[in-house]
C-alpha cells in the first residue's frame, strides 16, 4: 500500500517509467560493466546480478543484453540483432503479401461470378 498523501502510479505510468530506464545508453553501459568485471575476475559468477542491482534493472534483462552483445560481436553463436530484425521485417512483409493475396483472390471470385451471370436486355 502507498502511504497517505502519495500518488499511486497506474500500470501505464509504471510501464513508461520502466521503458525510460532501459535506454540504449543504459544497456550499453551495463553490458560494458559486465564485460569489464568478467575480464578482471573470470571466475566470478555473480557479476550480472551485482551490476543489475547497481543499475536498477532486471537480472534476466541484463543477461539477455549481454548474450545479444556477445552474439553481435561473434563471441557466441546465434542470430545477430540485425539478422533478427531482418527476419522480423520479412515476416511482416510475408503477412502483408498474404493479406493482399486474399483480397485479390476474393475480388477475382467476385468479378468472375459477375462475368458468368446472364445479362438482362
C-alpha positions in Angstrom: 0.0 0.0 0.0 1.0 3.6 -0.6 1.3 5.9 2.4 -1.4 8.6 2.8 -0.8 11.6 0.6 1.3 9.8 -2.0 0.1 9.1 -5.5 -0.3 5.6 -6.7 1.1 5.2 -10.2 -1.0 3.5 -12.7 0.2 0.4 -14.6 0.7 2.5 -17.7 2.9 5.0 -15.8 4.9 2.2 -14.3 5.4 0.7 -17.8 6.5 4.1 -19.1 9.0 4.6 -16.3 10.4 1.1 -16.9 10.8 1.8 -20.6 12.5 5.1 -19.8 15.0 3.4 -17.6 16.1 0.9 -20.3 17.6 3.3 -22.8 20.2 2.1 -25.3 22.8 4.1 -23.4 21.9 2.2 -20.2 22.0 -1.1 -21.9 25.4 -0.4 -23.5 26.8 0.8 -20.2 25.5 -2.3 -18.3 27.0 -4.7 -20.9 30.3 -2.9 -20.8 30.4 -3.1 -17.0 29.7 -6.8 -17.1 32.3 -7.4 -19.7 34.9 -5.4 -17.8 34.2 -7.1 -14.5 34.4 -10.5 -16.2 37.8 -9.6 -17.6 39.0 -8.6 -14.2 37.8 -11.7 -12.5 36.8 -14.5 -14.9 35.8 -16.9 -12.1 33.2 -14.6 -10.6 29.7 -15.9 -11.3 27.7 -13.1 -9.7 28.7 -10.3 -12.0 25.4 -9.9 -13.8 23.4 -9.9 -10.6 25.6 -7.3 -8.9 25.6 -5.0 -12.0 21.8 -5.4 -12.4 21.2 -4.4 -8.7 23.6 -1.4 -9.1 21.8 -0.1 -12.2 18.3 -1.0 -11.1 17.5 -3.3 -14.0 16.3 -6.9 -14.0 18.9 -9.6 -13.8 17.3 -11.6 -16.7 17.1 -8.4 -18.8 20.8 -7.7 -18.3 21.6 -11.4 -19.0 19.7 -11.1 -22.3 21.5 -7.8 -23.2 24.9 -9.4 -22.5 24.0 -12.5 -24.6 22.9 -10.3 -27.5 26.1 -8.3 -27.3 28.2 -11.5 -27.4 26.3 -12.8 -30.4 26.6 -9.5 -32.2 30.4 -9.4 -31.7 30.8 -13.1 -32.7 31.8 -14.3 -29.3 28.8 -16.6 -29.1 26.9 -18.4 -31.9 23.4 -17.3 -32.8 21.4 -14.8 -34.8 22.7 -11.2 -34.6 20.4 -8.3 -33.8 20.5 -7.2 -37.4 19.6 -10.7 -38.6 16.7 -10.9 -36.1 15.4 -7.6 -37.3 15.6 -8.6 -40.9 13.7 -11.8 -40.2 11.0 -9.9 -38.4 10.8 -7.4 -41.2 10.5 -10.2 -43.8 7.8 -12.0 -41.7 5.8 -8.7 -41.6 6.1 -8.4 -45.3 5.0 -12.0 -45.9 2.0 -11.4 -43.7 1.0 -8.3 -45.7 1.5 -10.1 -49.0 -0.7 -13.0 -47.9 -3.4 -10.5 -46.8 -3.1 -8.8 -50.2 -3.4 -12.1 -52.0 -6.5 -13.0 -50.0 -8.1 -9.7 -51.0 -7.2 -10.2 -54.7 -8.4 -13.8 -54.6 -11.8 -12.6 -53.2 -12.0 -9.9 -55.8 -11.3 -12.3 -58.6 -14.0 -14.7 -57.4 -16.5 -11.8 -57.1 -15.8 -10.3 -60.5 -15.6 -13.8 -62.1 -19.1 -14.5 -60.8 -20.3 -11.2 -62.3 -19.0 -12.2 -65.7 -20.7 -15.6 -65.6 -24.2 -14.1 -64.9 -26.5 -13.8 -67.9 -27.1 -10.2 -68.9 -30.6 -8.8 -68.9 -31.6 -6.8 -72.1 
